[in-house]
């Protein structure tokens, strides 16, 4: 894989470059991520904040997670695509939503979290870390 990899929202109003390999790729099966993705789970690429460059206007939404942490989201105000999530108490990390990368071949989850809330019909793959809740 060659970096940087470009990404953008559906309308192109928000663009970015991922400059280096993510720290990890996680599939989250919690009910909130199912709502977010309108699917069985949501994919997140954990990246260092300084390994990504953004261009364009984003708006923000926040909620309090079950852990008590703040889960913030940045998204395009025009098309609504989520670009990334963040915890304001951990400004050096970004939870990138990698499905909007131009090259999605990096999307190979190494962990599945909140499998206690996963859809019954989904079969977890072999050879990945599995967590009932948040590790």
VOGU-478195 format. One record per residue: residue in three letters; residue number from 1; x, y, z of N, C-alpha, C, O, CB in turn. Coordinates in nm, 2 decimals, padded with zeros to 4 digits. Glycine has a CB too. Example, Ala and Ser with C-alpha at 12.3 -4.5 7.8 and 13.67 -1.06 7.14 Angstrom:
BEGIN
   resn   resi     n_px     n_py     n_pz    ca_px    ca_py    ca_pz     c_px     c_py     c_pz     o_px     o_py     o_pz    cb_px    cb_py    cb_pz
    ALA      1    01.32   -00.57    00.78    01.23   -00.45    00.78    01.32   -00.33    00.78    01.42   -00.33    00.85    01.13   -00.45    00.90
    SER      2    01.28   -00.22    00.71    01.37   -00.11    00.71    01.29    00.00    00.79    01.34    00.11    00.80    01.41   -00.06    00.57
END
This chain:
BEGIN
   resn   resi     n_px     n_py     n_pz    ca_px    ca_py    ca_pz     c_px     c_py     c_pz     o_px     o_py     o_pz    cb_px    cb_py    cb_pz
    UNK      1    00.08   -00.12    00.00    00.00    00.00    00.00    00.09    00.12    00.00    00.19    00.13    00.07   -00.10    00.00    00.12
    UNK      2    00.05    00.22   -00.08    00.13    00.34   -00.10    00.05    00.46   -00.04   -00.07    00.47   -00.07    00.16    00.37   -00.25
    UNK      3    00.11    00.54    00.04    00.05    00.66    00.10    00.11    00.78    00.04    00.23    00.78    00.00    00.06    00.66    00.25
    UNK      4    00.03    00.89    00.03   -00.10    00.91    00.09   -00.21    00.85    00.01   -00.19    00.82   -00.11   -00.12    01.06    00.10
    UNK      5   -00.32    00.83    00.08   -00.45    00.78    00.01   -00.55    00.90    00.03   -00.56    00.95    00.13   -00.50    00.65    00.07
    UNK      6   -00.61    00.93   -00.08   -00.71    01.04   -00.08   -00.85    00.98   -00.04   -00.88    00.87   -00.06   -00.72    01.11   -00.22
    UNK      7   -00.93    01.07    00.02   -01.06    01.04    00.05   -01.15    01.16    00.04   -01.10    01.27    00.04   -01.07    00.98    00.20
    UNK      8   -01.28    01.14    00.03   -01.37    01.25    00.02   -01.51    01.20    00.06   -01.54    01.08    00.05   -01.37    01.31   -00.12
    UNK      9   -01.60    01.30    00.09   -01.74    01.27    00.11   -01.81    01.25   -00.03   -01.74    01.26   -00.13   -01.81    01.38    00.19
    UNK     10   -01.93    01.21   -00.03   -02.00    01.19   -00.15   -02.01    01.31   -00.25   -01.99    01.29   -00.37   -02.14    01.14   -00.12
    UNK     11   -02.03    01.43   -00.19   -02.04    01.54   -00.28   -01.90    01.61   -00.31   -01.90    01.69   -00.40   -02.13    01.65   -00.21
    UNK     12   -01.80    01.57   -00.24   -01.67    01.62   -00.27   -01.64    01.75   -00.19   -01.53    01.81   -00.21   -01.65    01.65   -00.41
    UNK     13   -01.73    01.80   -00.11   -01.71    01.92   -00.03   -01.60    01.90    00.08   -01.54    02.00    00.12   -01.84    01.96    00.03
    UNK     14   -01.58    01.78    00.13   -01.48    01.75    00.22   -01.38    01.65    00.16   -01.42    01.55    00.11   -01.54    01.69    00.36
    UNK     15   -01.25    01.69    00.16   -01.15    01.60    00.10   -01.04    01.58    00.21   -01.02    01.67    00.29   -01.09    01.66   -00.03
    UNK     16   -00.97    01.47    00.20   -00.86    01.45    00.29   -00.75    01.36    00.23   -00.78    01.29    00.13   -00.91    01.40    00.42
    UNK     17   -00.64    01.36    00.29   -00.53    01.27    00.26   -00.49    01.20    00.39   -00.45    01.26    00.49   -00.41    01.35    00.20
    UNK     18   -00.49    01.07    00.38   -00.43    00.98    00.49   -00.29    00.96    00.45   -00.26    00.90    00.35   -00.51    00.85    00.50
    UNK     19   -00.20    01.01    00.54   -00.05    01.01    00.51    00.02    00.89    00.54    00.13    00.86    00.49    00.01    01.13    00.58
    UNK     20   -00.04    00.81    00.64    00.03    00.68    00.68   -00.07    00.58    00.72   -00.19    00.61    00.74    00.13    00.71    00.79
    UNK     21   -00.02    00.46    00.74   -00.10    00.34    00.77   -00.18    00.36    00.90   -00.12    00.42    01.00   -00.01    00.22    00.78
    UNK     22   -00.31    00.32    00.91   -00.38    00.33    01.04   -00.32    00.25    01.14   -00.25    00.15    01.12   -00.52    00.29    01.01
    UNK     23   -00.34    00.28    01.27   -00.29    00.21    01.38   -00.37    00.07    01.39   -00.31   -00.03    01.43   -00.31    00.29    01.51
    UNK     24   -00.50    00.07    01.36   -00.58   -00.05    01.36   -00.71   -00.02    01.29   -00.75    00.10    01.28   -00.60   -00.10    01.50
    UNK     25   -00.77   -00.12    01.24   -00.91   -00.12    01.18   -01.00   -00.20    01.27   -00.97   -00.32    01.29   -00.90   -00.17    01.03
    UNK     26   -01.11   -00.14    01.31   -01.21   -00.20    01.40   -01.35   -00.20    01.34   -01.39   -00.11    01.27   -01.21   -00.14    01.53
    UNK     27   -01.42   -00.31    01.35   -01.56   -00.32    01.32   -01.64   -00.32    01.45   -01.62   -00.40    01.54   -01.60   -00.45    01.23
    UNK     28   -01.73   -00.22    01.46   -01.80   -00.20    01.58   -01.95   -00.24    01.56   -02.01   -00.19    01.46   -01.80   -00.06    01.64
    UNK     29   -02.00   -00.33    01.64   -02.14   -00.39    01.63   -02.24   -00.32    01.72   -02.35   -00.38    01.73   -02.13   -00.54    01.64
    UNK     30   -02.20   -00.22    01.80   -02.29   -00.16    01.89   -02.42   -00.10    01.82   -02.41   -00.07    01.70   -02.23   -00.05    01.98
    UNK     31   -02.52   -00.09    01.89   -02.65   -00.04    01.83   -02.63    00.10    01.77   -02.69    00.13    01.67   -02.76   -00.04    01.94
    UNK     32   -02.55    00.19    01.84   -02.53    00.32    01.78   -02.46    00.32    01.65   -02.49    00.39    01.56   -02.45    00.41    01.88
    UNK     33   -02.36    00.23    01.64   -02.29    00.22    01.51   -02.38    00.15    01.40   -02.36    00.18    01.28   -02.16    00.13    01.52
    UNK     34   -02.47    00.07    01.44   -02.57    00.01    01.35   -02.65    00.12    01.29   -02.69    00.13    01.17   -02.65   -00.10    01.41
    UNK     35   -02.70    00.22    01.38   -02.78    00.33    01.33   -02.69    00.42    01.24   -02.74    00.46    01.14   -02.82    00.41    01.46
    UNK     36   -02.57    00.44    01.28   -02.48    00.53    01.20   -02.46    00.47    01.06   -02.47    00.54    00.96   -02.34    00.54    01.27
    UNK     37   -02.43    00.34    01.05   -02.40    00.28    00.92   -02.52    00.23    00.84   -02.51    00.20    00.72   -02.30    00.17    00.94
    UNK     38   -02.63    00.23    00.91   -02.75    00.17    00.85   -02.72    00.03    00.80   -02.77   -00.02    00.70   -02.81    00.25    00.74
    UNK     39   -02.63   -00.04    00.88   -02.59   -00.18    00.84   -02.56   -00.25    00.97   -02.60   -00.21    01.08   -02.47   -00.17    00.75
    UNK     40   -02.50   -00.37    00.96   -02.48   -00.45    01.08   -02.37   -00.40    01.17   -02.36   -00.43    01.29   -02.44   -00.59    01.03
    UNK     41   -02.28   -00.32    01.11   -02.17   -00.27    01.19   -02.11   -00.15    01.12   -02.14   -00.12    01.01   -02.06   -00.37    01.22
    UNK     42   -02.02   -00.08    01.19   -01.95    00.04    01.14   -01.80    00.01    01.14   -01.75   -00.05    01.23   -01.98    00.17    01.21
    UNK     43   -01.73    00.06    01.04   -01.58    00.04    01.03   -01.51    00.17    01.07   -01.55    00.28    01.03   -01.54   -00.01    00.88
    UNK     44   -01.41    00.15    01.15   -01.33    00.26    01.20   -01.18    00.23    01.18   -01.14    00.13    01.22   -01.36    00.30    01.34
    UNK     45   -01.11    00.33    01.13   -00.96    00.32    01.12   -00.91    00.42    01.22   -00.92    00.54    01.21   -00.91    00.36    00.97
    UNK     46   -00.84    00.37    01.32   -00.77    00.45    01.42   -00.65    00.51    01.36   -00.56    00.43    01.32   -00.75    00.37    01.55
    UNK     47   -00.63    00.64    01.36   -00.52    00.70    01.30   -00.46    00.81    01.39   -00.54    00.87    01.48   -00.55    00.76    01.16
    UNK     48   -00.34    00.84    01.38   -00.28    00.95    01.45   -00.33    01.08    01.39   -00.34    01.09    01.26   -00.12    00.95    01.45
    UNK     49   -00.37    01.18    01.47   -00.43    01.30    01.42   -00.33    01.38    01.32   -00.38    01.44    01.23   -00.46    01.40    01.53
    UNK     50   -00.20    01.36    01.34   -00.11    01.43    01.25   -00.08    01.35    01.12    00.00    01.40    01.04    00.02    01.46    01.33
    UNK     51   -00.14    01.24    01.11   -00.12    01.16    00.98   -00.24    01.18    00.88   -00.25    01.10    00.79   -00.11    01.01    01.02
    UNK     52   -00.31    01.29    00.90   -00.42    01.31    00.81   -00.44    01.46    00.79   -00.43    01.54    00.89   -00.56    01.25    00.87
    UNK     53   -00.47    01.50    00.67   -00.49    01.64    00.64   -00.63    01.66    00.57   -00.67    01.59    00.48   -00.38    01.70    00.54
    UNK     54   -00.71    01.75    00.63   -00.85    01.77    00.58   -00.86    01.90    00.51   -00.78    02.00    00.53   -00.94    01.77    00.70
    UNK     55   -00.95    01.91    00.42   -00.98    02.03    00.34   -01.14    02.04    00.32   -01.20    01.94    00.29   -00.91    02.03    00.20
    UNK     56   -01.19    02.15    00.35   -01.34    02.17    00.34   -01.41    02.19    00.47   -01.35    02.15    00.58   -01.40    02.05    00.26
    UNK     57   -01.53    02.24    00.47   -01.60    02.26    00.59   -01.67    02.13    00.64   -01.72    02.05    00.57   -01.71    02.37    00.56
    UNK     58   -01.66    02.12    00.77   -01.73    02.01    00.84   -01.81    02.06    00.96   -01.77    02.16    01.02   -01.63    01.90    00.89
    UNK     59   -01.91    02.00    00.99   -01.99    02.03    01.11   -01.97    01.92    01.21   -01.93    01.81    01.18   -02.14    02.05    01.08
    UNK     60   -02.01    01.95    01.33   -01.98    01.86    01.44   -02.11    01.82    01.52   -02.20    01.90    01.53   -01.88    01.92    01.54
    UNK     61   -02.11    01.69    01.57   -02.22    01.64    01.65   -02.15    01.56    01.76   -02.05    01.49    01.73   -02.33    01.56    01.57
    UNK     62   -02.21    01.57    01.88   -02.15    01.49    02.00   -02.26    01.42    02.07   -02.37    01.46    02.08   -02.07    01.59    02.09
    UNK     63   -02.21    01.31    02.13   -02.30    01.23    02.22   -02.21    01.17    02.33   -02.09    01.16    02.31   -02.38    01.12    02.15
    UNK     64   -02.27    01.14    02.45   -02.20    01.07    02.55   -02.21    00.92    02.54   -02.33    00.87    02.53   -02.25    01.12    02.69
    UNK     65   -02.10    00.85    02.53   -02.10    00.71    02.52   -02.14    00.64    02.65   -02.13    00.71    02.76   -01.97    00.66    02.47
    UNK     66   -02.17    00.51    02.65   -02.19    00.44    02.77   -02.08    00.45    02.87   -02.10    00.44    02.99   -02.22    00.29    02.74
    UNK     67   -01.96    00.46    02.82   -01.84    00.47    02.91   -01.83    00.61    02.98   -01.75    00.62    03.08   -01.71    00.45    02.83
    UNK     68   -01.91    00.71    02.93   -01.90    00.84    02.99   -01.81    00.93    02.90   -01.81    01.05    02.92   -01.85    00.84    03.13
    UNK     69   -01.74    00.87    02.81   -01.66    00.95    02.72   -01.74    01.02    02.62   -01.85    00.98    02.58   -01.56    00.86    02.64
    UNK     70   -01.69    01.13    02.56   -01.76    01.21    02.46   -01.72    01.15    02.33   -01.60    01.12    02.30   -01.73    01.36    02.46
    UNK     71   -01.82    01.12    02.24   -01.80    01.06    02.11   -01.84    01.17    02.01   -01.96    01.19    01.99   -01.88    00.93    02.08
    UNK     72   -01.75    01.25    01.96   -01.77    01.35    01.86   -01.77    01.30    01.72   -01.70    01.20    01.69   -01.68    01.47    01.88
    UNK     73   -01.84    01.36    01.63   -01.84    01.32    01.49   -01.82    01.45    01.41   -01.88    01.55    01.43   -01.97    01.24    01.45
    UNK     74   -01.75    01.44    01.30   -01.73    01.55    01.20   -01.79    01.49    01.07   -01.76    01.38    01.03   -01.58    01.59    01.18
    UNK     75   -01.87    01.57    01.00   -01.93    01.53    00.88   -01.96    01.64    00.79   -01.95    01.76    00.83   -02.06    01.46    00.91
    UNK     76   -01.98    01.61    00.66   -02.00    01.71    00.56   -02.14    01.77    00.58   -02.24    01.70    00.59   -01.99    01.65    00.42
    UNK     77   -02.15    01.91    00.58   -02.28    01.97    00.60   -02.37    01.96    00.48   -02.50    01.98    00.49   -02.26    02.11    00.64
    UNK     78   -02.32    01.93    00.36   -02.40    01.92    00.24   -02.46    01.78    00.22   -02.58    01.76    00.21   -02.32    01.96    00.12
    UNK     79   -02.37    01.68    00.22   -02.42    01.54    00.19   -02.44    01.46    00.31   -02.50    01.35    00.30   -02.32    01.47    00.09
    UNK     80   -02.39    01.50    00.43   -02.40    01.43    00.55   -02.31    01.32    00.58   -02.32    01.25    00.68   -02.54    01.38    00.56
    UNK     81   -02.22    01.29    00.49   -02.12    01.18    00.51   -02.04    01.20    00.63   -01.98    01.31    00.65   -02.03    01.16    00.39
    UNK     82   -02.03    01.10    00.72   -01.94    01.10    00.83   -01.80    01.09    00.78   -01.77    01.01    00.69   -01.97    00.99    00.94
    UNK     83   -01.71    01.17    00.83   -01.57    01.17    00.79   -01.49    01.10    00.90   -01.41    01.02    00.88   -01.52    01.31    00.76
    UNK     84   -01.51    01.15    01.03   -01.44    01.09    01.14   -01.51    01.11    01.27   -01.59    01.20    01.28   -01.30    01.13    01.15
    UNK     85   -01.47    01.03    01.37   -01.52    01.05    01.51   -01.39    01.08    01.59   -01.28    01.06    01.55   -01.59    00.92    01.56
    UNK     86   -01.42    01.14    01.71   -01.31    01.18    01.80   -01.36    01.18    01.94   -01.47    01.20    01.97   -01.25    01.31    01.75
    UNK     87   -01.26    01.17    02.03   -01.28    01.19    02.17   -01.20    01.32    02.21   -01.08    01.32    02.19   -01.24    01.07    02.26
    UNK     88   -01.27    01.43    02.25   -01.19    01.55    02.28   -01.09    01.54    02.38   -00.99    01.62    02.39   -01.29    01.66    02.32
    UNK     89   -01.10    01.43    02.47   -00.99    01.41    02.57   -00.87    01.33    02.51   -00.77    01.31    02.58   -01.05    01.32    02.68
    UNK     90   -00.88    01.29    02.38   -00.77    01.22    02.31   -00.74    01.29    02.18   -00.77    01.23    02.08   -00.80    01.07    02.30
    UNK     91   -00.69    01.42    02.18   -00.68    01.49    02.06   -00.58    01.44    01.96   -00.57    01.48    01.84   -00.65    01.63    02.09
    UNK     92   -00.49    01.35    02.00   -00.39    01.30    01.91   -00.44    01.18    01.83   -00.36    01.13    01.74   -00.27    01.25    01.99
    UNK     93   -00.56    01.13    01.85   -00.62    01.02    01.78   -00.75    01.06    01.70   -00.83    01.14    01.76   -00.65    00.90    01.87
    UNK     94   -00.77    01.00    01.59   -00.89    01.02    01.51   -00.94    00.89    01.47   -00.87    00.80    01.44   -00.86    01.11    01.38
    UNK     95   -01.08    00.87    01.47   -01.14    00.75    01.44   -01.20    00.77    01.30   -01.32    00.81    01.28   -01.25    00.71    01.54
    UNK     96   -01.12    00.75    01.20   -01.16    00.78    01.06   -01.26    00.68    01.01   -01.25    00.56    01.04   -01.03    00.78    00.97
    UNK     97   -01.36    00.72    00.93   -01.46    00.64    00.87   -01.40    00.61    00.73   -01.42    00.69    00.64   -01.60    00.70    00.86
    UNK     98   -01.33    00.50    00.71   -01.25    00.47    00.59   -01.32    00.43    00.46   -01.26    00.42    00.36   -01.15    00.37    00.62
    UNK     99   -01.45    00.41    00.47   -01.52    00.37    00.35   -01.52    00.48    00.24   -01.56    00.45    00.13   -01.66    00.33    00.38
    UNK    100   -01.49    00.60    00.28   -01.48    00.71    00.18   -01.34    00.73    00.12   -01.32    00.84    00.06   -01.54    00.83    00.23
    UNK    101   -01.25    00.64    00.15   -01.12    00.65    00.08   -01.12    00.61   -00.06   -01.21    00.53   -00.10   -01.01    00.56    00.16
    UNK    102   -01.03    00.66   -00.14   -01.03    00.62   -00.29   -00.98    00.48   -00.30   -01.02    00.41   -00.40   -00.94    00.72   -00.36
    UNK    103   -00.90    00.43   -00.21   -00.85    00.29   -00.21   -00.89    00.23   -00.08   -00.84    00.26    00.03   -00.69    00.28   -00.23
    UNK    104   -00.99    00.14   -00.08   -01.05    00.08    00.04   -00.98   -00.05    00.07   -01.03   -00.12    00.16   -01.20    00.07    00.03
    UNK    105   -00.88   -00.09    00.00   -00.81   -00.22    00.03   -00.75   -00.23    00.17   -00.72   -00.34    00.21   -00.70   -00.24   -00.08
    UNK    106   -00.74   -00.11    00.24   -00.69   -00.12    00.38   -00.79   -00.16    00.48   -00.76   -00.19    00.59   -00.63    00.02    00.42
    UNK    107   -00.92   -00.17    00.43   -01.03   -00.20    00.53   -01.03   -00.35    00.55   -01.11   -00.42    00.49   -01.16   -00.15    00.47
    UNK    108   -00.95   -00.39    00.64   -00.95   -00.53    00.69   -00.95   -00.53    00.84   -00.84   -00.52    00.90   -00.82   -00.61    00.63
    UNK    109   -01.07   -00.54    00.90   -01.07   -00.53    01.05   -00.99   -00.63    01.11   -00.99   -00.75    01.08   -01.21   -00.54    01.09
    UNK    110   -00.91   -00.59    01.22   -00.83   -00.68    01.30   -00.90   -00.71    01.43   -00.86   -00.79    01.51   -00.69   -00.62    01.32
    UNK    111   -01.01   -00.63    01.46   -01.09   -00.66    01.58   -01.24   -00.62    01.55   -01.27   -00.54    01.47   -01.03   -00.57    01.69
    UNK    112   -01.32   -00.70    01.62   -01.47   -00.67    01.62   -01.50   -00.65    01.77   -01.48   -00.73    01.86   -01.55   -00.80    01.56
    UNK    113   -01.57   -00.53    01.79   -01.60   -00.49    01.93   -01.76   -00.48    01.94   -01.83   -00.47    01.84   -01.54   -00.35    01.96
    UNK    114   -01.80   -00.48    02.06   -01.94   -00.48    02.09   -02.02   -00.59    02.02   -02.13   -00.57    01.97   -02.00   -00.34    02.06
    UNK    115   -01.96   -00.71    02.02   -02.03   -00.82    01.95   -02.15   -00.87    02.04   -02.23   -00.95    01.99   -01.93   -00.94    01.93
    UNK    116   -02.16   -00.82    02.16   -02.27   -00.86    02.24   -02.40   -00.80    02.18   -02.51   -00.84    02.21   -02.26   -00.80    02.39
    UNK    117   -02.39   -00.70    02.09   -02.50   -00.63    02.03   -02.51   -00.66    01.88   -02.59   -00.60    01.80   -02.50   -00.48    02.05
    UNK    118   -02.42   -00.75    01.83   -02.42   -00.78    01.68   -02.55   -00.84    01.63   -02.62   -00.90    01.71   -02.30   -00.87    01.65
    UNK    119   -02.57   -00.82    01.50   -02.68   -00.89    01.44   -02.66   -01.04    01.44   -02.55   -01.09    01.41   -02.70   -00.84    01.29
    UNK    120   -02.77   -01.11    01.47   -02.76   -01.26    01.49   -02.71   -01.33    01.36   -02.64   -01.43    01.36   -02.89   -01.31    01.53
    UNK    121   -02.75   -01.27    01.24   -02.72   -01.34    01.11   -02.57   -01.32    01.07   -02.53   -01.39    00.98   -02.81   -01.28    01.01
    UNK    122   -02.50   -01.23    01.13   -02.36   -01.20    01.09   -02.27   -01.30    01.16   -02.27   -01.31    01.28   -02.32   -01.06    01.12
    UNK    123   -02.19   -01.37    01.08   -02.09   -01.46    01.13   -01.95   -01.39    01.14   -01.90   -01.33    01.05   -02.08   -01.59    01.04
    UNK    124   -01.89   -01.39    01.26   -01.76   -01.33    01.28   -01.65   -01.41    01.21   -01.66   -01.53    01.21   -01.73   -01.32    01.43
    UNK    125   -01.56   -01.34    01.15   -01.45   -01.41    01.08   -01.35   -01.47    01.18   -01.35   -01.43    01.30   -01.38   -01.31    00.99
    UNK    126   -01.28   -01.56    01.13   -01.17   -01.62    01.21   -01.05   -01.53    01.21   -01.04   -01.44    01.13   -01.13   -01.76    01.15
    UNK    127   -00.96   -01.55    01.31   -00.83   -01.48    01.31   -00.84   -01.33    01.34   -00.76   -01.26    01.29   -00.76   -01.51    01.19
    UNK    128   -00.94   -01.29    01.41   -00.95   -01.15    01.45   -00.98   -01.15    01.60   -01.04   -01.24    01.65   -01.06   -01.07    01.37
    UNK    129   -00.94   -01.04    01.66   -00.98   -01.02    01.81   -01.13   -00.99    01.82   -01.18   -00.92    01.74   -00.89   -00.91    01.87
    UNK    130   -01.19   -01.05    01.92   -01.33   -01.03    01.94   -01.35   -00.99    02.08   -01.30   -01.05    02.18   -01.41   -01.16    01.91
    UNK    131   -01.43   -00.88    02.10   -01.46   -00.82    02.23   -01.61   -00.81    02.25   -01.68   -00.76    02.16   -01.39   -00.69    02.25
    UNK    132   -01.67   -00.86    02.36   -01.81   -00.85    02.39   -01.85   -00.70    02.40   -01.96   -00.67    02.35   -01.84   -00.92    02.52
    UNK    133   -01.77   -00.62    02.45   -01.80   -00.47    02.46   -01.68   -00.40    02.42   -01.60   -00.44    02.33   -01.84   -00.43    02.61
    UNK    134   -01.65   -00.28    02.48   -01.54   -00.20    02.44   -01.41   -00.25    02.51   -01.42   -00.27    02.64   -01.56   -00.05    02.47
    UNK    135   -01.31   -00.28    02.44   -01.19   -00.33    02.51   -01.12   -00.23    02.60   -01.02   -00.25    02.67   -01.08   -00.38    02.41
END
